[in-house]
Amino acid sequence: MSVKYIINIDKVEQLSEKEKKELKKVTEKYKFRANDYYLSLINWDDPNDPIRNLIIPQISELEEWGRLDASNEKSYTISKGLQHKYSDTALLLVNDVCGGFCRFCFRKRLFINVGAEVVRDVSEDLEYIKQHKEITNVLLTGGDPLLLSTKKLENIIKQIREIEHVQIIRIGSKMLAFNPYRILEDPELIEVIKKYSTNEKKIYIMTQFNHPNEITDVSIKAANMLLKAGAILANQTPLIKGVNADWKTLMELFKKLSFIGIPPYYVFQGRPVAGNKPFAVPIEEGYQIFLKAIMNVSGLAKRARFAMSHETGKIEVAALTKEHIIFRYQRAHDPKNAGKFMVYKRNPNAYWLDDYTELVEEYVIDNPVI
């Protein structure tokens, strides 16, 4: 199937002329990109359709809120395209295009300042990885690495596989949701996965299904092709108002993912990024949605953690009491924070860790980090 990409809101035939004119103001600030396959998943008779909310701009995106780099990724950027936030994991930004531009994207700055942070030649970055033997995981992201040609993608994967101490290659991609035909119609891509996802060193595809309606027959078929090729799949999604921020929808997403062999991995608190106010859910409300969802699924479907990618590390929401919220560092940029618990007085209006001001207690239990 030939999937047609659309970068002009005027080309979305299902929108009225009035809507196109209004939404053009949004796309002048935050770019629009979709394709006819993904748009076909929308029920256009429902103004609150979740897929519509994921991909079609909203005028409320223009509300002043947040900043473009909410997790201050530049603070752990080593060189262009290379981030090294956690000791054993390096992140390579290899593309600044996606199958569609999610309206809630936390890295939309890449699509505004094209080429500013993404690396085209990974040689310098790989030299850094070679010199840092503590790095066992390399994550390819962007943008979407599967929008690269298979030849370019293989060239990157091949070079990483030549670094002995790198055990895992991760590819962060939403193409199974946006355009599963990218996988279905490219046998060379499947051969690349077979070649480089070995018995000892796996390739992980980090999928992003945000809503059950994205899990279609063709996306399931594409997932199975990747699994049979030897890839390991796991899913991550932010909690998104108007899309999956109710426990029944999240529960259904977890169930469907577990049924098709894609374990739920992370549910992220949405970063406070410019333009993302219409999709934001307060942390405490989101955590309660998350808890209710995982209480109603099997153990295989409840492996996700509810966390935020904060500037200082990956912080899990660990518990909620009548008066307090408890956070725990899953990963920390500063080793002194590894394993730290933080107890704050509850704030129902908090969207990010920085919104909590009344710290009650913080402590580390037998920190094993050396």
Secondary structure, 3 states (H helix, E strand, C coil): CCCCEECCHHHCCCCCHHHHHHHHHHHCCCCCCEEHHHHCCCCCCCCCCHHHHHHCCCHHHHCCCCECCCCCHHHHEEECCEEEEECCEEEEECCCCCCCCCCCCCCCHHHHCCCCCCCCCCHHHHHHHHHCCCCCEEEEECCCHHHCCHHHHHHHHHHHHCCCCCCEEEEEECHHHHCCHHHHCCHHHHHHHHHHCCCCCCEEEEECCCCHHHCCHHHHHHHHHHHHCCCEEEEEEECCCCCCCCHHHHHHHHHHHHHCCCCEEEEECCCCECCCHHHCCCHHHHHHHHHHHHHCCCHHHCCCEEEEEECCEEEEEEEECCCEEEEEEEEECCHHHCCEEEEEECCCCCCCHHHCCCEEEEEECCCCCC
